[in-house]
Amino acid sequence: MNIDKYPKSIKKAVRFIKQDATKEQLEEFRKLINYAIKKKVNSM
């Protein structure tokens, strides 16, 4: 996957997830991202 085409904030988030995130943080991020995606898809 080529991450260079995404905004810097996404790159930083992915780097954090890969390097420093705890299991609990990963579960919370998953919920937040899924919620945001569903909300966006439903508004289209």
Protein Blocks (a to p, Z undefined) as FASTA:
>chain_A
ZZklpcfklmmmmmmmmmmpcfklmmmmmmmmmmmmmmmmmmZZ
